[in-house]
């Protein structure tokens, strides 16, 4: 509880997990690679292994990141998600595919048995809001970073 965990992002998805029962926390950074690798599900499993967390006690906060409106990707990314049963819902077609990291993150949390009512999605696109957020896609090397942080608590304290 004396240590805060943080994650920095400039279009990737910052995800904070907290266990209401044990006070254990996790901070995850997931761009397309982390999402394809199932980073958020691995974090839920890690909380379970390390701290005895149950997915039913986990609350998830999905922060601002590049939205499906702006995250155009190449066709070469499609096979990297083939192992996920829900991945067909994560891509929309325009002239080129657009990846919906928000939906992918929600789906992976649900598959990890985190209750839907405990998954909170910001749904603000970093690329669409230059007055609020940094975006690497928009600003390239001039982009700053957003920071999301979480701190655990001692068992028995509210």
MOPE-V980451 format. One record per helix or strand of 3 or more residues. SS is the DSSP state (@ for helix, = for strand). FROM is the first residue (numbers start at 0). LEN is the number of residues. If there is no record, write none. Layout:
BEGIN
[[SS,FROM,LEN] [SS,FROM,LEN]]
END
This chain:
BEGIN
[[=,3,6] [=,12,7] [=,24,6] [@,31,5] [@,38,13] [@,54,3] [=,57,5] [@,74,7] [@,86,4] [=,90,3] [=,96,3] [@,100,11] [@,115,3] [=,118,3] [@,135,7] [=,145,6]]
END
